[in-house]
Every structure is written in structure tokens, then in C-alpha cells.
């Protein structure tokens, strides 16, 4: 239980050992700032990778001279799949026009062709949440079983790379979070331990007067909470300062930075996170001390 006297002792200790506490606050702030910057980068990378599937499509290549009934049957079968957003039939003539438009000034590449070598095909767009390697593979297998389908191209390398990028950044982000959070807890642990040993005589006096362990522990837990909260506030200020002084200036000169999003609402809990880490470090320190 927090009492006015416990608060008084905590404030006195914070002021008396101000340099140790200030160093701890700065260290915690730096750790939380690194976590925040890492999260900021991962957040924008995640947004960017989520936008990539919007341009993703599968191509189903068809046999020559299929009847309209067979084309309709293939189209209906593909549309029945829950992952499919749209199916568009592309004739070989239309495919050639698109190829010429794509080549533009390099049309000489196909000038020597007497016949159109391109097959009829169907372009399949998947729903945003359905774009994934397993879904595409399953749909490709189903499409290949349809009569009149000769081949399916679903961008296996693209999906594999996208999945690898997502998983890789998630693992890096998680590793950063665990390592730096552990470091912050250790800083609070070490600080409270130092403060405890500096007040050994005072604690012995309290014990002689019949003070409970809860009474002795409370001021240190408050100190851990204050140090962690201060570090969180400082890191929050650092995040906003970094964004408004660096990214906004860069975005005015380099348009690419305009696409970067700053999730301010996700950074607001930093002081609370700092406080919880501070209390955790203090609690671990007090749990390991014998008094």
C-alpha cells in the first residue's frame, strides 16, 4: 500500500541520488527510443508489404480454340473460390496489344513474328487478405485440374520473397523488443539495488522499529516506477522531436518520405510501458535482496 510517508521517502531518495537516477532515466529513454524507432520502421515496412499484394495477380494459360461454353465453365469454377476477387479473360490478340504497349519503343523485338505466339489466358485477382503462398498454390492446383487449362503462373518467387521479408522483420523486431526490454529492466534492477545498499542503515533502523517488508519495499517500487515513467516520457518526446525535425523536413525535399506514416497513438503508451518495466526491475531487485 502506498502511504504519504512512502511517497516522501521515495521523493527524498530520488532527489538525493539525482545523478544516478538521471543516468538511469537517460539509459531507459535511449532504450525505449531505439525500440520505438525500430517499431516505427517495422510498422511502415508492414504497411508497404500489405500494399504489394494489391498489384498481385495469377495468370491461367488456356489451350487454343476453346469454345465459349468451356471458357465460361472455367471462369465460373475459378470465381467459386472464396479467395478470388475477379477473373478477366484475355484473348491472345489482346495479350499481344498489351505486350506492344509495354514494349513501346522496343517493338522491333517482336517485328519478325508472323503468327501470334501468345496463348489465351485469364487474369485472377485475389482478395486482399487472401494473398499468400499457400492460397495461391492451392488455387493453382485447382485451376490445373480444369479441362482447357495448360499452365498457371502465380508468382511463386514474389510470394515467397514477400513471406520471407514479413517473417524476417517480425523476428528482428521481436528480438529487439526482448533484448532492449530486458536491458531496461536490468537498468532499473541495478539502480534500485544501488539505492537499497546506500540506505542500509536507514532500513536496519526501520526493521528495529518493526517495519514490515511491504513498508520497506514500497519507496523503492515507487522510485522504479518514477524512473521508468520519466524514461518513457523522455523517449516519447524524442520520438515526436525526431519525426517533426527530421522526417517532415525530409518529406518536403524528398517526396518518398511523404509515404512514411507516424502512428502517434501507438507511441503514447510509452510512459506506461516505462513505468511497468521500472516496477518490474525494482520488484526483481527487491526479491533477490535479503533484509
FENMOTA-V922554 format. One record per residue. N is the residue number from 0. RES is the residue in three letters. SS is DSSP state (~ for helix, > for strand, _ for the rest). PSI is psi in degrees with one decimal (none if undefined). NEAR is the number of other ideal C-beta (glycine too) atoms within 10 Angstrom. Layout:
# FENMOTA-V922554
n = <N N>
res = <RES RES>
ss = <SS SS>
psi = <PSI PSI>
near = <NEAR NEAR>
This chain:
# FENMOTA-V922554
n = <0 1 2 3 4 5 6 7 8 9 10 11 12 13 14 15 16 17 18 19 20 21 22 23 24 25 26 27 28 29 30 31 32 33 34 35 36 37 38 39 40 41 42 43 44 45 46 47 48 49 50 51 52 53 54 55 56 57 58 59 60 61 62 63 64 65 66 67 68 69 70 71 72 73 74 75 76 77 78 79 80 81 82 83 84 85 86 87 88 89 90 91 92 93 94 95 96 97 98 99 100 101 102 103 104 105 106 107 108 109 110 111 112 113 114 115 116 117 118 119 120 121 122 123 124 125 126 127 128 129 130 131 132 133 134 135 136 137 138 139 140 141 142 143 144 145 146 147 148 149 150 151 152 153 154 155 156 157 158 159 160 161 162 163 164 165 166 167 168 169 170 171 172 173 174 175 176 177 178 179 180 181 182 183 184 185 186 187 188 189 190 191 192 193 194 195 196 197 198 199 200 201 202 203 204 205 206 207 208 209 210 211 212 213 214 215 216 217 218 219 220 221 222 223 224 225 226 227 228 229 230 231 232 233 234 235 236 237 238 239 240 241 242 243 244 245 246 247 248 249 250 251 252 253 254 255 256 257 258 259 260 261 262 263 264 265 266 267 268 269 270 271 272 273 274 275 276 277 278 279 280 281 282 283 284 285 286 287 288 289 290>
res = <UNK UNK UNK UNK UNK UNK UNK UNK UNK UNK UNK UNK UNK UNK UNK UNK UNK UNK UNK UNK UNK UNK UNK UNK UNK UNK UNK UNK UNK UNK UNK UNK UNK UNK UNK UNK UNK UNK UNK UNK UNK UNK UNK UNK UNK UNK UNK UNK UNK UNK UNK UNK UNK UNK UNK UNK UNK UNK UNK UNK UNK UNK UNK UNK UNK UNK UNK UNK UNK UNK UNK UNK UNK UNK UNK UNK UNK UNK UNK UNK UNK UNK UNK UNK UNK UNK UNK UNK UNK UNK UNK UNK UNK UNK UNK UNK UNK UNK UNK UNK UNK UNK UNK UNK UNK UNK UNK UNK UNK UNK UNK UNK UNK UNK UNK UNK UNK UNK UNK UNK UNK UNK UNK UNK UNK UNK UNK UNK UNK UNK UNK UNK UNK UNK UNK UNK UNK UNK UNK UNK UNK UNK UNK UNK UNK UNK UNK UNK UNK UNK UNK UNK UNK UNK UNK UNK UNK UNK UNK UNK UNK UNK UNK UNK UNK UNK UNK UNK UNK UNK UNK UNK UNK UNK UNK UNK UNK UNK UNK UNK UNK UNK UNK UNK UNK UNK UNK UNK UNK UNK UNK UNK UNK UNK UNK UNK UNK UNK UNK UNK UNK UNK UNK UNK UNK UNK UNK UNK UNK UNK UNK UNK UNK UNK UNK UNK UNK UNK UNK UNK UNK UNK UNK UNK UNK UNK UNK UNK UNK UNK UNK UNK UNK UNK UNK UNK UNK UNK UNK UNK UNK UNK UNK UNK UNK UNK UNK UNK UNK UNK UNK UNK UNK UNK UNK UNK UNK UNK UNK UNK UNK UNK UNK UNK UNK UNK UNK UNK UNK UNK UNK UNK UNK UNK UNK UNK UNK UNK UNK UNK UNK UNK UNK UNK UNK UNK UNK UNK UNK UNK UNK>
ss = <_ _ _ ~ ~ ~ ~ ~ ~ ~ ~ ~ ~ ~ ~ ~ _ ~ ~ ~ ~ ~ ~ ~ ~ ~ ~ ~ ~ ~ ~ ~ ~ ~ ~ ~ ~ ~ ~ ~ ~ ~ ~ ~ ~ ~ ~ ~ ~ ~ ~ ~ ~ ~ ~ _ _ > > > > > _ _ _ _ _ ~ ~ ~ ~ ~ ~ ~ ~ ~ ~ ~ ~ _ _ _ _ > > > > > > > _ ~ ~ ~ ~ ~ ~ ~ ~ ~ ~ ~ ~ ~ ~ ~ ~ ~ ~ ~ _ _ _ _ _ _ _ _ _ _ > > > > > > _ ~ ~ ~ _ _ ~ ~ ~ ~ ~ ~ ~ ~ ~ ~ ~ ~ _ _ _ _ > > > > > _ _ ~ ~ ~ ~ ~ ~ ~ ~ ~ ~ ~ ~ ~ ~ ~ ~ ~ ~ ~ ~ ~ ~ ~ ~ ~ ~ ~ ~ ~ ~ ~ ~ ~ ~ ~ ~ ~ ~ ~ ~ ~ ~ ~ _ ~ ~ ~ ~ ~ ~ ~ ~ ~ _ _ _ _ ~ ~ ~ ~ ~ ~ ~ ~ ~ ~ ~ ~ ~ ~ ~ ~ ~ ~ ~ ~ ~ ~ ~ ~ ~ ~ ~ ~ ~ ~ ~ ~ ~ ~ ~ ~ ~ ~ ~ ~ ~ _ ~ ~ ~ ~ ~ _ _ _ _ ~ ~ ~ ~ _ _ ~ ~ ~ ~ ~ ~ ~ ~ ~ ~ ~ ~ ~ ~ ~ ~ ~ ~ ~ _ _ _>
psi = <133.4 121.2 159.5 -34.9 -38.9 -40.2 -40.8 -45.4 -40.9 -44.1 -42.6 -42.9 -40.2 -38.9 -37.7 -42.3 46.3 -34.1 -40.5 -44.5 -38.4 -41.5 -40.6 -42.9 -44.5 -40.1 -44.5 -42.8 -42.0 -42.9 -46.1 -33.1 -41.3 -42.5 -43.0 -43.6 -40.2 -43.8 -39.8 -44.8 -45.3 -36.9 -46.6 -34.2 -40.8 -41.7 -42.7 -42.9 -27.5 -26.1 -24.7 -42.3 -18.7 -27.6 0.2 139.7 155.5 147.6 123.4 116.0 137.2 157.9 157.9 149.4 44.0 142.3 156.9 -37.7 -40.5 -40.0 -42.7 -38.2 -42.5 -44.7 -46.3 -41.1 -40.6 -39.3 -20.8 -21.4 130.5 -23.0 -14.7 129.3 -45.7 155.3 125.6 124.5 132.5 112.4 163.2 -33.1 -41.8 -38.1 -38.5 -41.0 -42.9 -37.6 -43.5 -39.4 -36.6 -40.2 -31.7 -104.2 3.3 28.4 -19.0 -20.5 -34.3 9.8 -32.5 -4.8 126.0 -43.7 156.9 111.9 -6.7 140.9 162.6 150.1 172.6 132.0 125.3 124.9 132.2 155.2 149.9 -45.1 -8.4 -6.4 112.6 161.5 -44.2 -43.4 -45.2 -41.0 -43.2 -44.2 -38.5 -41.4 -42.1 -41.1 -39.1 -20.1 -11.5 138.0 128.5 -11.9 126.3 -31.5 153.1 127.7 115.4 20.2 51.8 -43.5 -40.1 -48.6 -38.6 -43.3 -42.5 -44.2 -41.9 -43.2 -47.8 -51.0 -38.5 -47.9 -33.7 -41.7 -42.9 -44.2 -42.4 -41.2 -44.4 -45.2 -46.7 -47.4 -48.7 -34.9 -41.4 -40.8 -41.1 -43.1 -40.0 -37.8 -47.1 -39.8 -49.2 -40.4 -48.7 -37.0 -43.2 -46.1 -36.7 -48.6 -27.6 -15.6 26.5 -45.3 -42.1 -39.9 -40.0 -39.7 -43.9 -39.2 -40.1 -30.1 0.9 18.7 140.6 164.3 -35.3 -39.4 -39.9 -37.4 -36.4 -48.5 -36.1 -37.0 -38.3 -42.8 -44.0 -41.3 -42.9 -45.1 -44.9 -42.1 -42.9 -41.6 -39.5 -42.6 -41.1 -40.1 -34.9 -44.2 -38.5 -39.6 -48.8 -39.6 -45.3 -42.3 -48.8 -24.5 -22.5 -62.0 -39.2 -37.1 -41.7 -36.7 -27.0 -23.1 -31.9 106.1 -26.4 -29.5 -12.6 -22.3 -11.7 129.8 142.4 100.2 77.7 -39.4 -25.1 -17.7 -15.9 -32.1 1.4 -44.8 -39.0 -41.5 -43.6 -42.6 -45.2 -41.1 -37.9 -44.9 -40.1 -46.6 -42.4 -42.2 -40.6 -43.3 -46.5 -31.2 -25.5 -14.2 147.7 119.4 none>
near = <6 12 11 7 11 19 14 11 21 21 14 12 23 20 9 13 18 11 8 17 20 13 13 27 26 14 19 29 22 18 23 28 21 16 21 20 16 17 17 20 15 17 16 15 16 15 13 13 14 14 11 14 19 10 9 18 17 23 16 28 15 22 13 9 8 16 9 7 8 15 16 12 15 21 16 10 17 20 12 9 17 7 16 18 13 12 18 12 15 18 15 16 11 14 18 15 12 12 14 13 9 9 12 7 5 9 12 8 10 14 6 6 10 5 6 13 10 18 17 21 22 20 14 26 17 21 14 12 10 16 24 16 17 10 20 22 14 13 21 18 10 15 21 12 8 15 10 16 21 13 14 21 12 20 16 12 7 16 20 11 13 19 14 11 15 14 10 11 16 13 10 13 18 11 11 17 14 10 13 19 17 13 16 27 24 16 24 28 21 15 27 28 18 15 24 21 10 13 20 10 8 12 17 11 11 16 14 8 8 7 12 10 10 10 17 20 20 20 27 26 20 21 26 30 21 22 30 31 22 22 30 27 17 20 25 22 13 19 21 12 11 15 16 11 10 11 15 13 11 14 14 10 7 9 9 8 14 12 11 17 11 17 12 11 7 12 20 11 13 24 18 12 21 29 21 18 29 32 23 18 26 29 18 17 24 20 9 9 15 3 12>
